[in-house]
Amino acid sequence: MADKHLSTQFDSELNSLSSRVMEMGGLVESQIRQATYAIGEFNADVARQVIDTEDRVNQMEVEIDRELSSVIARRQPTARDLRLLMAISKTTANLERVGDEARRIARMVLSIVERGGAVRTLPASELRVAADLASAQLRKVLDAFARLDTAAAVAIMKGDHLLDKEFDGFVRKLITYMMEDPRTISSSLDLLFVAKAIERIGDHATNIAEFIIYVVKGADVRHSSMEHIESTVK
């Protein structure tokens, strides 16, 4: 009876931690949406809101890590429970880095707005397609993490190539703009950094998808081929 009581308490603590991760993920998703709007509209006020949110994201990471340490010290978990706690720690770290990328986008927006001029002739609005893809990837992987859905995790990892394709196409277009009008070089480089930040958001979503497989299957699939990953999940 006592063991069951302790088990119930432990389950409650795990659920609480998972809920905190989802809360942090929601906050980061909001940052991405705001950053996407800011770059599409060259809105400095929204860009500043993204930057201001970063402190809260960082604080949430610290709080979750503190709670994780407490649970591990008190419960000394093993097997899947330990893998879940490790995955939560790594997921919060990746979410914090996604927040960093959103802040980086916001700072580039402020730089572009302050410079003005040639930026209006650049295809900045096209970045919204990639940003929406990245945001969708993050939303899907958080949902998959909540359900520990390995099939969804694999689908997310497969979808990362779409973001890579958008990034490559945008870079080629920026190079064309810079060659045709050297006055756009400075602003084009700002947009290039924005595009790279968006691509990294997709990479972090892929990392989280890998952690889902680690929790469920006990297998580390980082740097593995898609064929190996799919055979692991089956």
PEHUZI-V520957 format. One record per pair of residues at least 12 apart in sequence whose ideal C-beta (glycine too) atoms are under 10 Angstrom apart, sorted by the first residue. I is the first residue (numbers start at 0). J is the second residue. D is the distance in Angstrom with one decimal. If there is no record, write none. Layout:
((I | J | D) (I | J | D))
//
This chain:
((5 | 74 | 8.4) (6 | 74 | 9.9) (8 | 73 | 9.7) (8 | 74 | 8.9) (9 | 70 | 7.9) (9 | 73 | 9.0) (9 | 74 | 5.5) (9 | 76 | 7.7) (9 | 80 | 7.4) (10 | 80 | 9.3) (12 | 66 | 8.0) (12 | 67 | 9.8) (12 | 69 | 8.7) (12 | 70 | 5.3) (12 | 73 | 8.7) (12 | 74 | 7.5) (12 | 76 | 9.9) (12 | 84 | 9.7) (13 | 70 | 7.7) (13 | 74 | 9.2) (13 | 76 | 8.7) (13 | 80 | 7.0) (13 | 83 | 6.5) (13 | 84 | 7.7) (13 | 87 | 8.6) (15 | 66 | 7.7) (15 | 70 | 9.1) (16 | 63 | 6.7) (16 | 66 | 6.1) (16 | 67 | 6.6) (16 | 70 | 7.0) (16 | 83 | 8.5) (16 | 84 | 7.4) (16 | 87 | 5.5) (16 | 88 | 9.5) (16 | 91 | 9.3) (17 | 83 | 8.1) (17 | 86 | 10.0) (17 | 87 | 6.9) (17 | 90 | 9.6) (17 | 144 | 7.9) (17 | 145 | 6.8) (17 | 147 | 9.5) (18 | 145 | 9.0) (19 | 59 | 7.1) (19 | 60 | 10.0) (19 | 62 | 7.4) (19 | 63 | 5.2) (19 | 66 | 7.2) (19 | 67 | 9.6) (19 | 87 | 8.5) (19 | 91 | 8.2) (20 | 59 | 9.1) (20 | 63 | 6.7) (20 | 86 | 9.3) (20 | 87 | 5.7) (20 | 88 | 9.7) (20 | 90 | 5.8) (20 | 91 | 6.1) (20 | 94 | 7.4) (20 | 141 | 7.9) (20 | 144 | 7.1) (20 | 145 | 8.4) (20 | 207 | 9.6) (21 | 141 | 6.3) (21 | 142 | 9.0) (21 | 144 | 8.0) (21 | 145 | 6.0) (22 | 59 | 7.2) (22 | 63 | 9.3) (23 | 55 | 9.1) (23 | 56 | 6.8) (23 | 58 | 9.8) (23 | 59 | 4.5) (23 | 60 | 7.1) (23 | 62 | 9.1) (23 | 63 | 6.9) (23 | 90 | 8.8) (23 | 91 | 6.2) (23 | 94 | 5.3) (23 | 95 | 8.1) (23 | 97 | 9.8) (23 | 98 | 8.7) (23 | 141 | 9.4) (24 | 59 | 9.8) (24 | 90 | 8.2) (24 | 91 | 9.0) (24 | 93 | 9.8) (24 | 94 | 5.7) (24 | 97 | 8.7) (24 | 137 | 7.1) (24 | 138 | 8.3) (24 | 140 | 8.6) (24 | 141 | 4.2) (24 | 142 | 9.4) (24 | 144 | 8.1) (24 | 145 | 9.0) (24 | 207 | 8.9) (25 | 94 | 9.9) (25 | 138 | 9.2) (25 | 141 | 7.9) (26 | 52 | 6.8) (26 | 53 | 10.0) (26 | 55 | 6.5) (26 | 56 | 5.9) (26 | 59 | 6.9) (26 | 94 | 8.5) (26 | 98 | 7.8) (27 | 52 | 8.7) (27 | 53 | 9.8) (27 | 56 | 6.1) (27 | 59 | 9.2) (27 | 93 | 9.5) (27 | 94 | 5.0) (27 | 95 | 8.1) (27 | 96 | 9.4) (27 | 97 | 5.0) (27 | 98 | 5.0) (27 | 99 | 9.8) (27 | 100 | 9.4) (27 | 101 | 7.0) (27 | 134 | 9.7) (27 | 137 | 7.1) (27 | 141 | 9.0) (27 | 200 | 9.1) (27 | 203 | 9.4) (28 | 94 | 9.4) (28 | 97 | 8.7) (28 | 101 | 9.4) (28 | 134 | 6.4) (28 | 135 | 9.8) (28 | 137 | 6.0) (28 | 138 | 6.1) (28 | 141 | 7.6) (29 | 48 | 9.4) (29 | 49 | 8.9) (29 | 52 | 7.2) (29 | 56 | 9.8) (29 | 101 | 9.0) (29 | 134 | 9.8) (30 | 48 | 8.8) (30 | 49 | 5.3) (30 | 50 | 9.3) (30 | 51 | 10.0) (30 | 52 | 5.4) (30 | 53 | 7.6) (30 | 55 | 9.6) (30 | 56 | 7.1) (30 | 94 | 10.0) (30 | 97 | 7.7) (30 | 98 | 5.7) (30 | 99 | 9.7) (30 | 100 | 8.9) (30 | 101 | 3.9) (30 | 102 | 7.5) (30 | 104 | 9.0) (30 | 105 | 8.3) (30 | 134 | 9.7) (30 | 200 | 10.0) (31 | 49 | 8.6) (31 | 97 | 7.2) (31 | 98 | 8.8) (31 | 100 | 8.2) (31 | 101 | 5.3) (31 | 104 | 8.3) (31 | 130 | 6.7) (31 | 131 | 9.1) (31 | 133 | 6.7) (31 | 134 | 4.7) (31 | 135 | 9.9) (31 | 137 | 6.8) (31 | 138 | 9.3) (31 | 196 | 10.0) (31 | 197 | 8.7) (31 | 200 | 6.6) (32 | 45 | 9.7) (32 | 49 | 9.4) (32 | 101 | 9.1) (32 | 130 | 8.6) (32 | 131 | 9.0) (32 | 134 | 6.3) (33 | 45 | 5.3) (33 | 46 | 8.0) (33 | 47 | 9.8) (33 | 48 | 5.8) (33 | 49 | 4.8) (33 | 50 | 9.9) (33 | 52 | 7.7) (33 | 101 | 7.6) (33 | 104 | 9.4) (33 | 105 | 7.8) (34 | 46 | 7.3) (34 | 48 | 9.4) (34 | 49 | 4.9) (34 | 50 | 9.5) (34 | 52 | 9.8) (34 | 98 | 9.9) (34 | 100 | 8.3) (34 | 101 | 4.5) (34 | 102 | 8.0) (34 | 103 | 8.7) (34 | 104 | 4.2) (34 | 105 | 5.4) (34 | 106 | 9.8) (34 | 107 | 9.3) (34 | 108 | 7.5) (34 | 126 | 9.9) (34 | 130 | 7.2) (34 | 133 | 10.0) (34 | 134 | 9.3) (34 | 193 | 8.6) (34 | 196 | 8.5) (34 | 197 | 8.8) (34 | 200 | 9.5) (35 | 49 | 9.7) (35 | 101 | 8.9) (35 | 104 | 8.0) (35 | 126 | 7.8) (35 | 127 | 5.6) (35 | 128 | 9.8) (35 | 129 | 9.2) (35 | 130 | 3.9) (35 | 131 | 6.7) (35 | 133 | 8.6) (35 | 134 | 6.8) (35 | 197 | 8.6) (36 | 48 | 9.8) (36 | 49 | 9.3) (36 | 108 | 9.7) (36 | 127 | 8.4) (36 | 130 | 9.2) (37 | 49 | 6.5) (37 | 50 | 10.0) (37 | 101 | 9.5) (37 | 104 | 7.3) (37 | 105 | 6.0) (37 | 107 | 9.4) (37 | 108 | 4.6) (37 | 109 | 8.7) (37 | 111 | 9.8) (37 | 112 | 9.0) (37 | 193 | 9.9) (38 | 104 | 6.1) (38 | 105 | 8.5) (38 | 107 | 7.7) (38 | 108 | 5.4) (38 | 111 | 8.2) (38 | 123 | 5.9) (38 | 124 | 8.3) (38 | 126 | 5.5) (38 | 127 | 7.2) (38 | 130 | 7.1) (38 | 189 | 9.9) (38 | 190 | 8.2) (38 | 193 | 6.0) (38 | 194 | 9.8) (38 | 196 | 9.9) (38 | 197 | 9.0) (39 | 108 | 9.6) (39 | 123 | 7.0) (39 | 124 | 5.4) (39 | 125 | 9.4) (39 | 126 | 7.4) (39 | 127 | 4.7) (39 | 130 | 8.2) (40 | 108 | 9.1) (40 | 123 | 9.4) (40 | 124 | 8.9) (40 | 127 | 9.7) (41 | 108 | 6.6) (41 | 109 | 9.7) (41 | 111 | 6.5) (41 | 112 | 5.3) (41 | 115 | 8.9) (41 | 118 | 7.2) (41 | 119 | 8.1) (41 | 123 | 7.3) (41 | 124 | 9.8) (42 | 105 | 9.9) (42 | 108 | 7.4) (42 | 109 | 10.0) (42 | 112 | 8.1) (43 | 105 | 9.1) (43 | 108 | 6.9) (43 | 109 | 5.7) (43 | 111 | 9.3) (43 | 112 | 4.7) (43 | 113 | 8.0) (44 | 112 | 9.9) (45 | 105 | 8.0) (45 | 108 | 8.1) (46 | 101 | 9.9) (46 | 102 | 9.3) (46 | 104 | 8.0) (46 | 105 | 4.0) (46 | 106 | 7.5) (46 | 107 | 8.5) (46 | 108 | 4.1) (46 | 109 | 5.2) (46 | 110 | 9.6) (46 | 111 | 9.4) (46 | 112 | 7.6) (47 | 105 | 7.2) (47 | 106 | 9.8) (47 | 108 | 9.3) (47 | 109 | 7.3) (48 | 105 | 8.1) (49 | 98 | 8.9) (49 | 101 | 5.5) (49 | 102 | 6.1) (49 | 103 | 9.6) (49 | 104 | 7.3) (49 | 105 | 3.8) (49 | 106 | 8.8) (49 | 108 | 8.4) (49 | 109 | 9.8) (50 | 101 | 8.8) (50 | 102 | 5.4) (50 | 103 | 9.7) (50 | 104 | 9.9) (50 | 105 | 5.0) (50 | 106 | 6.8) (50 | 108 | 9.7) (50 | 109 | 8.2) (51 | 102 | 9.5) (51 | 105 | 9.3) (52 | 98 | 7.5) (52 | 101 | 8.0) (52 | 102 | 8.2) (52 | 105 | 9.2) (53 | 95 | 9.1) (53 | 98 | 5.7) (53 | 99 | 7.5) (53 | 101 | 7.8) (53 | 102 | 4.8) (53 | 105 | 8.7) (54 | 98 | 9.8) (55 | 98 | 9.0) (56 | 91 | 9.6) (56 | 94 | 7.4) (56 | 95 | 6.0) (56 | 96 | 9.9) (56 | 97 | 8.6) (56 | 98 | 3.9) (56 | 99 | 8.5) (56 | 101 | 8.6) (56 | 102 | 8.7) (57 | 95 | 6.4) (57 | 98 | 7.5) (57 | 99 | 9.1) (59 | 91 | 7.5) (59 | 94 | 8.4) (59 | 95 | 8.2) (59 | 98 | 9.3) (60 | 88 | 9.5) (60 | 91 | 5.1) (60 | 92 | 7.0) (60 | 94 | 7.3) (60 | 95 | 4.5) (60 | 96 | 9.7) (60 | 98 | 8.6) (61 | 91 | 9.4) (61 | 95 | 9.3) (62 | 91 | 9.4) (63 | 87 | 7.1) (63 | 88 | 7.8) (63 | 90 | 9.2) (63 | 91 | 4.9) (63 | 92 | 9.7) (63 | 94 | 9.4) (63 | 95 | 9.7) (64 | 87 | 9.3) (64 | 88 | 6.6) (64 | 91 | 6.9) (64 | 92 | 8.6) (64 | 95 | 9.9) (66 | 84 | 10.0) (66 | 87 | 9.4) (67 | 84 | 5.8) (67 | 85 | 8.9) (67 | 87 | 6.4) (67 | 88 | 5.5) (67 | 91 | 8.3) (68 | 84 | 9.6) (68 | 88 | 9.1) (70 | 84 | 6.6) (70 | 87 | 9.5) (71 | 84 | 6.0) (71 | 85 | 9.2) (71 | 88 | 9.3) (78 | 217 | 8.0) (79 | 147 | 9.5) (79 | 214 | 6.6) (79 | 215 | 7.9) (79 | 216 | 9.9) (79 | 217 | 7.4) (80 | 214 | 9.5) (81 | 214 | 9.7) (82 | 210 | 8.7) (82 | 213 | 6.0) (82 | 214 | 4.8) (82 | 215 | 8.5) (82 | 216 | 9.3) (82 | 217 | 6.4) (83 | 144 | 10.0) (83 | 147 | 8.2) (83 | 210 | 9.2) (83 | 213 | 9.3) (83 | 214 | 5.1) (83 | 215 | 9.4) (84 | 214 | 9.4) (85 | 210 | 8.0) (85 | 213 | 7.8) (85 | 214 | 8.3) (86 | 144 | 7.9) (86 | 147 | 9.2) (86 | 207 | 8.3) (86 | 209 | 9.1) (86 | 210 | 4.0) (86 | 211 | 7.3) (86 | 212 | 9.5) (86 | 213 | 6.0) (86 | 214 | 4.8) (86 | 215 | 9.6) (87 | 144 | 8.8) (87 | 210 | 8.4) (87 | 214 | 9.1) (88 | 210 | 9.4) (89 | 206 | 7.4) (89 | 207 | 7.9) (89 | 209 | 8.9) (89 | 210 | 5.4) (89 | 213 | 8.7) (90 | 140 | 8.9) (90 | 141 | 8.7) (90 | 144 | 6.5) (90 | 203 | 9.3) (90 | 206 | 8.2) (90 | 207 | 5.2) (90 | 210 | 5.8) (90 | 211 | 9.0) (90 | 214 | 9.9) (91 | 207 | 9.9) (92 | 203 | 9.2) (92 | 206 | 9.0) (92 | 207 | 10.0) (93 | 137 | 9.6) (93 | 140 | 9.4) (93 | 200 | 9.7) (93 | 202 | 8.9) (93 | 203 | 4.3) (93 | 204 | 8.1) (93 | 205 | 9.4) (93 | 206 | 5.1) (93 | 207 | 5.6) (93 | 209 | 9.9) (93 | 210 | 8.3) (94 | 137 | 8.4) (94 | 141 | 8.6) (94 | 203 | 7.5) (94 | 204 | 9.9) (94 | 207 | 7.9) (95 | 203 | 9.4) (96 | 199 | 7.6) (96 | 200 | 8.8) (96 | 202 | 9.2) (96 | 203 | 5.7) (96 | 206 | 9.0) (97 | 133 | 8.7) (97 | 134 | 9.8) (97 | 137 | 6.6) (97 | 196 | 9.5) (97 | 199 | 8.1) (97 | 200 | 5.3) (97 | 201 | 9.7) (97 | 202 | 9.5) (97 | 203 | 5.0) (97 | 204 | 7.9) (97 | 206 | 10.0) (97 | 207 | 9.4) (98 | 200 | 9.8) (98 | 203 | 9.9) (99 | 196 | 8.6) (99 | 199 | 8.9) (99 | 200 | 9.9) (99 | 203 | 9.7) (100 | 133 | 8.7) (100 | 193 | 9.4) (100 | 195 | 8.8) (100 | 196 | 4.2) (100 | 197 | 7.4) (100 | 198 | 9.1) (100 | 199 | 5.2) (100 | 200 | 5.2) (100 | 201 | 9.9) (100 | 202 | 9.5) (100 | 203 | 7.7) (101 | 130 | 9.6) (101 | 133 | 9.8) (101 | 134 | 9.8) (101 | 196 | 7.7) (101 | 197 | 9.5) (101 | 200 | 7.7) (102 | 196 | 9.0) (103 | 192 | 6.9) (103 | 193 | 7.8) (103 | 195 | 8.8) (103 | 196 | 4.7) (103 | 197 | 9.8) (103 | 199 | 8.8) (104 | 126 | 8.7) (104 | 130 | 8.0) (104 | 192 | 8.3) (104 | 193 | 5.1) (104 | 194 | 9.4) (104 | 195 | 9.9) (104 | 196 | 5.1) (104 | 197 | 7.2) (104 | 200 | 9.1) (105 | 193 | 9.5) (105 | 196 | 9.7) (106 | 189 | 9.3) (106 | 192 | 9.0) (106 | 193 | 9.6) (106 | 196 | 9.7) (107 | 186 | 9.6) (107 | 188 | 9.4) (107 | 189 | 4.8) (107 | 190 | 7.4) (107 | 191 | 9.3) (107 | 192 | 5.5) (107 | 193 | 4.9) (107 | 194 | 9.8) (107 | 196 | 7.7) (108 | 123 | 9.1) (108 | 189 | 8.5) (108 | 190 | 9.9) (108 | 193 | 7.7) (109 | 189 | 9.8) (110 | 185 | 9.1) (110 | 186 | 8.7) (110 | 188 | 9.9) (110 | 189 | 5.5) (110 | 192 | 9.1) (110 | 193 | 10.0) (111 | 123 | 7.7) (111 | 185 | 9.2) (111 | 186 | 5.8) (111 | 189 | 5.1) (111 | 190 | 7.5) (111 | 193 | 8.6) (114 | 185 | 6.7) (114 | 186 | 6.2) (114 | 189 | 7.8) (115 | 186 | 8.9) (116 | 182 | 7.5) (116 | 183 | 8.9) (116 | 185 | 9.1) (116 | 186 | 7.4) (117 | 176 | 8.9) (117 | 180 | 7.0) (117 | 181 | 9.6) (117 | 182 | 5.0) (117 | 183 | 4.4) (117 | 184 | 8.6) (117 | 185 | 7.8) (117 | 186 | 5.2) (117 | 187 | 8.3) (118 | 183 | 7.8) (118 | 185 | 9.0) (118 | 186 | 4.2) (118 | 187 | 8.7) (118 | 189 | 7.8) (118 | 190 | 7.9) (119 | 186 | 9.1) (120 | 176 | 7.6) (120 | 179 | 9.9) (120 | 180 | 7.4) (120 | 182 | 9.0) (120 | 183 | 6.6) (120 | 186 | 8.8) (121 | 172 | 9.0) (121 | 173 | 7.5) (121 | 176 | 6.0) (121 | 177 | 9.5) (121 | 180 | 9.5) (121 | 183 | 6.0) (121 | 186 | 5.9) (121 | 187 | 6.3) (121 | 189 | 9.2) (121 | 190 | 6.0) (122 | 169 | 7.4) (122 | 172 | 5.8) (122 | 173 | 7.8) (122 | 175 | 9.8) (122 | 176 | 7.5) (122 | 187 | 9.7) (122 | 190 | 8.0) (123 | 169 | 9.9) (123 | 186 | 8.7) (123 | 187 | 9.9) (123 | 189 | 9.3) (123 | 190 | 5.9) (123 | 193 | 8.0) (123 | 194 | 9.9) (125 | 165 | 8.5) (125 | 168 | 8.6) (125 | 169 | 6.3) (125 | 172 | 7.5) (125 | 173 | 9.9) (125 | 190 | 9.4) (125 | 194 | 9.3) (126 | 165 | 8.6) (126 | 166 | 9.7) (126 | 169 | 6.8) (126 | 190 | 6.9) (126 | 193 | 6.0) (126 | 194 | 6.1) (126 | 196 | 9.8) (126 | 197 | 6.6) (127 | 197 | 9.6) (128 | 161 | 9.8) (128 | 162 | 9.9) (128 | 165 | 6.2) (128 | 168 | 9.7) (128 | 169 | 9.0) (128 | 197 | 9.7) (129 | 161 | 8.9) (129 | 162 | 6.1) (129 | 163 | 9.8) (129 | 164 | 9.3) (129 | 165 | 4.1) (129 | 166 | 6.5) (129 | 168 | 9.1) (129 | 169 | 6.8) (129 | 193 | 9.2) (129 | 194 | 6.7) (129 | 197 | 4.8) (129 | 198 | 7.4) (129 | 200 | 9.2) (129 | 201 | 8.4) (130 | 162 | 9.7) (130 | 165 | 9.3) (130 | 193 | 8.6) (130 | 194 | 9.3) (130 | 196 | 9.3) (130 | 197 | 5.2) (130 | 200 | 8.1) (131 | 165 | 9.9) (131 | 197 | 9.6) (132 | 158 | 8.1) (132 | 159 | 9.5) (132 | 161 | 5.9) (132 | 162 | 5.4) (132 | 164 | 9.6) (132 | 165 | 6.5) (132 | 197 | 8.1) (132 | 198 | 9.9) (132 | 200 | 9.2) (132 | 201 | 7.2) (132 | 204 | 10.0) (133 | 159 | 9.7) (133 | 161 | 9.8) (133 | 162 | 6.0) (133 | 165 | 9.1) (133 | 196 | 9.1) (133 | 197 | 5.1) (133 | 198 | 7.7) (133 | 199 | 8.7) (133 | 200 | 4.0) (133 | 201 | 4.9) (133 | 202 | 9.4) (133 | 203 | 9.0) (133 | 204 | 7.3) (134 | 197 | 9.2) (134 | 200 | 7.7) (134 | 201 | 9.7) (134 | 204 | 9.4) (135 | 155 | 9.6) (135 | 158 | 8.6) (135 | 161 | 9.8) (135 | 162 | 9.9) (135 | 201 | 9.7) (135 | 204 | 9.1) (136 | 155 | 6.0) (136 | 156 | 9.6) (136 | 158 | 6.3) (136 | 159 | 7.2) (136 | 161 | 8.7) (136 | 162 | 7.1) (136 | 200 | 7.5) (136 | 201 | 5.3) (136 | 202 | 9.6) (136 | 203 | 9.0) (136 | 204 | 4.0) (136 | 205 | 7.8) (136 | 207 | 9.4) (136 | 208 | 8.8) (137 | 155 | 9.3) (137 | 200 | 6.5) (137 | 201 | 8.3) (137 | 203 | 7.6) (137 | 204 | 4.9) (137 | 207 | 8.1) (138 | 204 | 8.9) (139 | 151 | 6.6) (139 | 152 | 9.2) (139 | 154 | 7.8) (139 | 155 | 5.5) (139 | 158 | 8.1) (139 | 204 | 7.6) (139 | 207 | 10.0) (139 | 208 | 8.8) (140 | 152 | 7.1) (140 | 154 | 9.8) (140 | 155 | 5.1) (140 | 156 | 9.2) (140 | 158 | 9.9) (140 | 201 | 9.9) (140 | 203 | 8.8) (140 | 204 | 4.6) (140 | 205 | 7.9) (140 | 206 | 8.9) (140 | 207 | 4.7) (140 | 208 | 5.3) (140 | 209 | 9.8) (140 | 210 | 9.3) (140 | 211 | 7.7) (141 | 204 | 8.6) (141 | 207 | 7.6) (142 | 155 | 9.7) (143 | 155 | 6.5) (143 | 204 | 9.7) (143 | 207 | 8.2) (143 | 208 | 6.7) (143 | 211 | 5.7) (144 | 207 | 6.1) (144 | 208 | 8.3) (144 | 210 | 7.4) (144 | 211 | 5.6) (144 | 214 | 8.6) (145 | 211 | 9.8) (146 | 211 | 8.9) (147 | 210 | 10.0) (147 | 211 | 6.0) (147 | 212 | 9.5) (147 | 214 | 6.0) (147 | 215 | 5.4) (148 | 208 | 9.8) (148 | 211 | 7.0) (148 | 215 | 8.6) (149 | 208 | 8.9) (149 | 211 | 6.1) (149 | 212 | 5.4) (149 | 213 | 9.9) (149 | 214 | 8.9) (149 | 215 | 5.1) (149 | 216 | 6.8) (149 | 228 | 9.4) (149 | 229 | 10.0) (149 | 231 | 8.6) (149 | 232 | 4.6) (149 | 233 | 9.4) (150 | 211 | 9.9) (150 | 229 | 9.8) (150 | 232 | 6.8) (150 | 233 | 9.8) (151 | 208 | 8.0) (151 | 211 | 7.9) (152 | 204 | 10.0) (152 | 205 | 9.2) (152 | 207 | 8.2) (152 | 208 | 3.9) (152 | 209 | 7.4) (152 | 210 | 8.5) (152 | 211 | 4.1) (152 | 212 | 5.6) (152 | 213 | 9.7) (152 | 214 | 9.7) (152 | 215 | 8.5) (152 | 220 | 9.3) (152 | 228 | 8.8) (152 | 232 | 7.7) (153 | 208 | 7.4) (153 | 211 | 9.2) (153 | 212 | 7.7) (153 | 220 | 9.4) (153 | 225 | 8.0) (153 | 228 | 6.2) (153 | 229 | 6.1) (153 | 231 | 9.2) (153 | 232 | 5.6) (153 | 233 | 9.9) (154 | 208 | 8.6) (155 | 201 | 9.2) (155 | 204 | 6.2) (155 | 205 | 6.7) (155 | 207 | 8.2) (155 | 208 | 4.5) (155 | 209 | 9.7) (155 | 211 | 8.8) (156 | 204 | 8.8) (156 | 205 | 5.3) (156 | 206 | 9.6) (156 | 207 | 10.0) (156 | 208 | 5.0) (156 | 209 | 7.3) (156 | 211 | 9.8) (156 | 212 | 8.9) (156 | 220 | 8.7) (156 | 223 | 9.9) (156 | 225 | 7.1) (156 | 228 | 6.8) (156 | 229 | 9.6) (157 | 205 | 9.6) (157 | 208 | 9.6) (157 | 225 | 6.7) (157 | 228 | 9.2) (157 | 229 | 9.1) (158 | 201 | 8.3) (158 | 204 | 8.8) (158 | 205 | 8.8) (158 | 208 | 9.5) (159 | 198 | 9.1) (159 | 201 | 5.3) (159 | 202 | 7.2) (159 | 204 | 7.4) (159 | 205 | 5.0) (159 | 208 | 8.7) (160 | 201 | 9.4) (160 | 225 | 9.9) (161 | 201 | 8.4) (162 | 194 | 9.9) (162 | 197 | 7.2) (162 | 198 | 5.7) (162 | 199 | 9.5) (162 | 200 | 8.1) (162 | 201 | 3.9) (162 | 202 | 8.4) (162 | 204 | 8.9) (162 | 205 | 9.3) (163 | 198 | 6.7) (163 | 201 | 7.7) (163 | 202 | 9.3) (165 | 194 | 8.1) (165 | 197 | 8.1) (165 | 198 | 8.1) (165 | 201 | 9.2) (166 | 191 | 9.5) (166 | 194 | 5.5) (166 | 195 | 7.2) (166 | 197 | 7.3) (166 | 198 | 4.5) (166 | 199 | 9.8) (166 | 201 | 8.7) (167 | 194 | 9.6) (167 | 198 | 9.3) (168 | 194 | 9.8) (169 | 190 | 7.9) (169 | 191 | 8.2) (169 | 193 | 9.4) (169 | 194 | 5.0) (169 | 195 | 9.8) (169 | 197 | 9.1) (169 | 198 | 9.5) (170 | 187 | 9.8) (170 | 190 | 9.7) (170 | 191 | 6.7) (170 | 194 | 6.8) (170 | 195 | 8.9) (170 | 198 | 9.9) (172 | 187 | 9.5) (172 | 190 | 9.7) (172 | 194 | 10.0) (173 | 186 | 9.6) (173 | 187 | 4.7) (173 | 188 | 8.4) (173 | 190 | 6.2) (173 | 191 | 5.9) (173 | 194 | 7.9) (174 | 187 | 8.2) (174 | 191 | 9.2) (175 | 187 | 9.8) (176 | 190 | 9.2) (177 | 191 | 9.5) (205 | 221 | 9.7) (206 | 221 | 7.9) (208 | 220 | 9.1) (208 | 228 | 9.3) (209 | 221 | 5.5) (209 | 222 | 9.4) (209 | 223 | 8.6) (209 | 228 | 8.3) (211 | 232 | 9.6) (212 | 228 | 7.0) (212 | 231 | 6.6) (212 | 232 | 6.2) (213 | 231 | 9.9) (215 | 231 | 9.8) (215 | 232 | 8.2) (216 | 228 | 9.8) (216 | 231 | 5.7) (216 | 232 | 6.7) (216 | 233 | 9.7) (217 | 231 | 9.6) (218 | 231 | 4.9) (218 | 232 | 8.8) (219 | 231 | 9.6) (220 | 232 | 8.5))
//
